[in-house]
Amino acid sequence: MLAYIDKIKEISGKLLKDGKVDMVIGFRKGSMPMMNEPCFVREAADVQNLVWDSNCGINLANYLAGRKEKIGIIAKGCDTRNIVTHIVENKIKRDQLTIIGVPCKGMIDRRKVSERFEKEIIEAEEKNGSVIVKSADAEDTLKKEDLLQDNCSICIHRNPVIYDELAADLVEEQKDVDRYADVRKIEAMSAGEKWRYFEDLLAPCIRCYACRNACPLCYCPTCFVDESQPQWVGKTLDPVDSRTFHFLRAYHCAGRCTDCGSCVRACPMGIDVRAFTKKLEKDALDLFGWEAGMSVEERPPLDTFKPDDPEAFIK
Amino acid sequence: MEIIKINKKDWNGGLAKSRKAYRLYGPIRVADKYFSEFGALAEDEVPDMSATDTRLSPKSIAFPPSEVMLEYTLDENSEDCNIMKVPEKEYPHRAIIGIRPYDAAAYLLVKKNFDTSEVRDPYWCDAYDACTFIGLAVQEPSLLDFSTSTNSGPFDESGLDVLLVDAGDSYLAKVITDKGKAYLKAAGWGKEAGKDAAGKIEALKKKAEAKIQSSVSFDNIRQKSVMELFEADFWEDTAFACMNCGTCTYVCPTCWCFDIQDETHGKKGVRLKVWDSCMYPLFTLHTTGHNPRDAKVQRVRQRFMHKLKYFMDKYEDGIMCVGCGRCIRSCPVNIDIRNVCQLMNG
């Protein structure tokens, strides 16, 4: 994936120079190991600041909603699916966008790297599918595939589903992936076990809403937890309120979530927020054969009605 | 200044002894994780003295994420109906073991807001007054530590009652206040360190400070006018990546903004003080519907202007930041206060 950057710069520079876009949204190098910062570039000369490696996990579709400019956007598989969702939900117009598709081989979960070292990570360099990591007192070469974000290791849409330019040849999609082993495990639990599972999962939540803000789907002008007249949810760490927030947010993402992993990546407390959304993503697939963000032509199952609906109650 | 030598063999015993008079707080290693969190130690729990920066800062000891300020009843049959009452609170002595010197210094910055000549926040101040800060000098500063350039540092004594310095098989305990002396006495530690102890601490301090690689400068920020910084052209670029998630403000040891909420259950209710963040649109939403900080860029600017300019001007002091680096480490999009400070100072 490292080799993509030259092509990304070339395409971005040309788009800006030709005046096809007003800005390109991408990543610039971060100030600490395994981090890059989402950024925009308006001048062709500045495309040299762009970077691409396995630390570009943030979903850039999140930066599109409501923008008025003509935008070039660098997009992985999941980013493009959320761009599709944005287009379908009228958050951005297709003709505003020039999508620079980036076939992806997965993004690194920096917490998984930190967990393998006693001391702080000082440097991490990616090379041919490996990551050479230096901590304050040790050095090791790790396989990138062992360090992937959980959602990346089970991803079956690594290639962009919609694009105008491509930064590299398409990659082979992962086959025979069991996407829902974890969901089935929870489904098999008794009601009491499920309750405890979710209680434990949410115990560290500090209600900062980083998961919501990192989510490209969460663009409501006023989130229900921020409503004050009436106020639906309390603001303390009372488990009732934390639960209400997480469950409602997850339901609001049903049939829309692309499992991009942004929520987990952003959570400062390391909560596996995907445990909520993934069940709904699985249900959307099981019940409606639906994967979110695959086509701008189709309406999501939860906002369509067909006269030949198999359920009697809705006819 | 008095320096006590605590043999590490006597460490756990001393802590246990001190529990008779103090409730202990300290870094606690999170099971199977590479980080620790600050909190109240259980009966038989000892602080993780090898901890790096705790994920959240220790500010919650005096400033919990939510705290009851007042209680009330709406029961018309009660003579106290509709009267706000301060609940009975106890503030037993607390010893904050192994707090990082710059985290303790952060308490002094927060104190400027909660304990002024005009107002005294009783909840924060009473909790703070009950604390004895037994800090542990940082000898292996993190990559993100820039505390030496914020008027603090890895051996900063300003917010501490005792400074512990790890000297191999013992801790050298520098007694800074009478409160600190009282704690050491309660723990039964009283053996005077030798004459060379002060020199040893000084040498270790120099060594630790020399390991710190990053710094910020804010001399020019002081000279610049508020409007010049407010209208600077870098804010759009700086704020772009920000998702307004508020993580920076929640992990920060010096962020102290809070919201006041009433929660009523049946006829009883409480008025609460809960953490808030300038990153949230609701933070400044007026009842009219107008929001003076409606856009993300305004909120990001507010955070940095408050920390690096308004605070400095208001209190004629340094910046509202001790340089712990937590906001940089936790930010999901890598917004770096050191870079922003440099832009503002430039």
Interface residues (C-beta under 8 A of the other chain):
Chain A: G30 S31 M32 M35 N36 E37 P38 C39 F40 I58 N62 Y63 S114 E115 F117 E118 K119 E120 I122 A136 I206 R207 C208 Y209 A210 N213 A214 T222 D226 S228 G234 K235 T236 L237 D238 R265 A266 P268 M269 G270
Chain B: K33 Y34 T52 R55 L56 P65 S66 E140 S142 L143 L144 D237 F240 A241 M243 N244 C245 G246 T247 Y250 V251 D259 Q261 E263 L272 V274 W275 S277 Y280 P281 L282 L285 I328 R329 S330 P332 V333 N334 I335 D336 R338 N339
